[in-house]
Amino acid sequence: MLADTLMNRIAGRRARIGIMGLGYVGLPLARAFAEAGFTVSGFDTDPGKRAALLAGRSYLKHIAAATLAPLVEQGRLVPEEGFAGLGACDAVIICVPTPITRTRDPDLSFVEQTAHAIAGALRPGQLVVLESTTYPGTTDEVLRPILEAGGLQAGQDFFLAFSPEREDPGNETYGTRDIPKVVGADDGDSRRLAEALYATIVPRVVPVSNARTAEAVKLTENIFRSVNIALVNELKVIYDALGIDVWEVIEAAKTKPFGFMAFYPGPGLGGHCIPIDPFYLSWKARAHEVEAAFIELAGEVNRAMPGRVVAKLADALNESAGKGLKGARVLVLGLAYKKNVDDTRESPAFALIERLEAKGALVDYHDPHVPVVPPTREHAALAGRRSVALTGEALASYDAVLIATDHAGVDYALVARSARLVVDTRNALAGIAATARVVKA
Ligand SMILES: NC(=O)c1ccc[n+]([C@@H]2O[C@H](COP(=O)([O-])OP(=O)(O)OC[C@H]3O[C@@H](n4cnc5c(N)ncnc54)[C@H](O)[C@@H]3O)[C@@H](O)[C@H]2O)c1
């Protein structure tokens, strides 16, 4: 009965959708539901996000303000103050951060806080969906007990599901509406309701038999990436020692139409997902006394990359200018963790800067998408530094230019012409005639 009522409200676009956490995942999701005809309540502990949305601004580079402002104006997307509006929502979707601690253990504090806020307003007939990436068992073992503490039961009085987010910020081919969505729940009603809800905004919903399977799907996808990136990073080091260009190898290998998928080396892993998510599974595996050897090894190989790049830069500087890192002026090109985005979370560029400065180098950076280094917990000392202008004169004044991110909007021909030494971790100068000495790292 409760399930039928909600099903009808979803079918008629009369269900009110609450999104908890309006970040990289939550904001595009809120927009997708609002554009599909629902009224969406947006909740976030950061008051700046509400203020921006109310002022018709977007705080994410790849989400155009022009697509958000009309939704806010028409009352389809409502930036809520506080959490009092949770009770009015028919479905609440949780998109809050799931970081790891310094010792690489899961930090579920945001999910727990959110769960307590929802539990305080929970009423019969509501659907709660967790989207935050996490280890198998979180929906059932962490979220459910908090929500059920007030006496309502999942699958009976309210509905509970997990649906992993596959958003790839900045990807122009695949946005929220192009990517199939996996949904898992421990009972039939919850699964059907979550399926029906997401079917209004994605091309295909893929139901799996329970929440922990859906949680495992997401981790499997990201561990696949982490392990393959580690593999190609290892191959880079081996081929470098053999005098073989790993980039040329990959270009040729990927012409095989089956059985090979191209992954590319880099200065280390970045972003909010790939460097973090795998450790959610290795933590859970440890709790079950199972080894997660591949996951740990991939982490080790990928974490060693910034150190290798700095060593390579030091050697190149020594060979080309007879200089050491101490006192050398280095320009790091690209601060974001991947090309064409402004997201610096977990960016290996920070690790590169810190390592170079620890060795006495004087480091500046240029990034067209990151004019100022945002404050972060891990790299607090770098906050407030500003991107320097990229002119021929400036480039020529550095002992070395280190390409950490290959943004499309950078004039690489100017770099190749003006710099003295370029250490290129992204093959950004491929095919460009250079007067600078170019070292791939
Ligand atoms: N960014 C991605 O590309 C991506 C892709 C797939 C999955 N994920 C996963 O999605 C989840 C969210 O990631 P994100 O990148 O959107 O993070 P984010 O930091 O961009 O956004 C999270 C938002 O949640 C808000 N928040 C924190 N605590 C809150 C609370 N108690 N109540 C309400 N709001 C709260 C924060 O202020 C922030 O605005 C994570 O689990 C992440 O692993 C992210």
The ligand as a Tripos MOL2 file, in Angstrom:
@<TRIPOS>MOLECULE
LIG
   44    48     1     0     0
SMALL
NO_CHARGES

@<TRIPOS>ATOM
      1 N1         33.0080   13.1890   -7.7350 N.am      1 LIG1
      2 C1         32.8160   12.1060   -8.4410 C.2       1 LIG1
      3 O1         33.1620   12.0870   -9.6000 O.2       1 LIG1
      4 C2         32.1630   10.8590   -7.8600 C.ar      1 LIG1
      5 C3         31.8180    9.8420   -8.7450 C.ar      1 LIG1
      6 C4         31.2080    8.7040   -8.2490 C.ar      1 LIG1
      7 C5         30.9560    8.5990   -6.8930 C.ar      1 LIG1
      8 N2         31.3120    9.5970   -6.0360 N.ar      1 LIG1
      9 C6         30.9720    9.4330   -4.6290 C.3       1 LIG1
     10 O2         29.8650   10.2620   -4.3290 O.3       1 LIG1
     11 C7         29.9690   10.7630   -2.9920 C.3       1 LIG1
     12 C8         29.9370   12.2760   -2.9930 C.3       1 LIG1
     13 O3         31.0570   12.7500   -3.7240 O.3       1 LIG1
     14 P1         31.1450   14.2230   -4.3070 P.3       1 LIG1
     15 O4         32.2950   14.1890   -5.2540 O.co2     1 LIG1
     16 O5         29.8280   14.6830   -4.7740 O.co2     1 LIG1
     17 O6         31.5610   15.0140   -2.9920 O.3       1 LIG1
     18 P2         31.4960   16.6140   -2.7630 P.3       1 LIG1
     19 O7         32.4510   16.9040   -1.6720 O.co2     1 LIG1
     20 O8         31.6220   17.3160   -4.0690 O.co2     1 LIG1
     21 O9         30.0170   16.8630   -2.2580 O.3       1 LIG1
     22 C9         29.5240   16.4030   -1.0530 C.3       1 LIG1
     23 C10        28.6310   17.4760   -0.4660 C.3       1 LIG1
     24 O10        28.0470   16.9680    0.7280 O.3       1 LIG1
     25 C11        27.9380   18.0350    1.6620 C.3       1 LIG1
     26 N3         27.7710   17.4650    2.9940 N.ar      1 LIG1
     27 C12        28.6910   16.9790    3.8470 C.ar      1 LIG1
     28 N4         28.1140   16.5250    4.9610 N.ar      1 LIG1
     29 C13        26.7900   16.7050    4.8110 C.ar      1 LIG1
     30 C14        25.6700   16.4210    5.6170 C.ar      1 LIG1
     31 N5         25.8150   15.8560    6.8150 N.pl3     1 LIG1
     32 N6         24.4430   16.7610    5.1600 N.ar      1 LIG1
     33 C15        24.3010   17.3450    3.9430 C.ar      1 LIG1
     34 N7         25.3350   17.6400    3.1290 N.ar      1 LIG1
     35 C16        26.5580   17.3160    3.5640 C.ar      1 LIG1
     36 C17        29.2200   18.8050    1.4560 C.3       1 LIG1
     37 O11        29.1190   20.1300    1.9450 O.3       1 LIG1
     38 C18        29.3570   18.7580   -0.0750 C.3       1 LIG1
     39 O12        28.7360   19.8420   -0.6920 O.3       1 LIG1
     40 C19        31.2460   10.1630   -2.4390 C.3       1 LIG1
     41 O13        30.9580    8.9750   -1.7700 O.3       1 LIG1
     42 C20        32.0470    9.8470   -3.6750 C.3       1 LIG1
     43 O14        32.9720    8.7960   -3.4620 O.3       1 LIG1
     44 C21        31.8990   10.7370   -6.5110 C.ar      1 LIG1
@<TRIPOS>BOND
     1     1     2 1
     2     2     3 2
     3     2     4 1
     4     4     5 ar
     5     4    44 ar
     6     5     6 ar
     7     6     7 ar
     8     7     8 ar
     9     8     9 1
    10     8    44 ar
    11     9    10 1
    12     9    42 1
    13    10    11 1
    14    11    12 1
    15    11    40 1
    16    12    13 1
    17    13    14 1
    18    14    15 2
    19    14    16 1
    20    14    17 1
    21    17    18 1
    22    18    19 2
    23    18    20 1
    24    18    21 1
    25    21    22 1
    26    22    23 1
    27    23    24 1
    28    23    38 1
    29    24    25 1
    30    25    26 1
    31    25    36 1
    32    26    27 ar
    33    26    35 ar
    34    27    28 ar
    35    28    29 ar
    36    29    30 ar
    37    29    35 ar
    38    30    31 1
    39    30    32 ar
    40    32    33 ar
    41    33    34 ar
    42    34    35 ar
    43    36    37 1
    44    36    38 1
    45    38    39 1
    46    40    41 1
    47    40    42 1
    48    42    43 1
@<TRIPOS>SUBSTRUCTURE
     1 LIG1         1 GROUP 0 **** ****
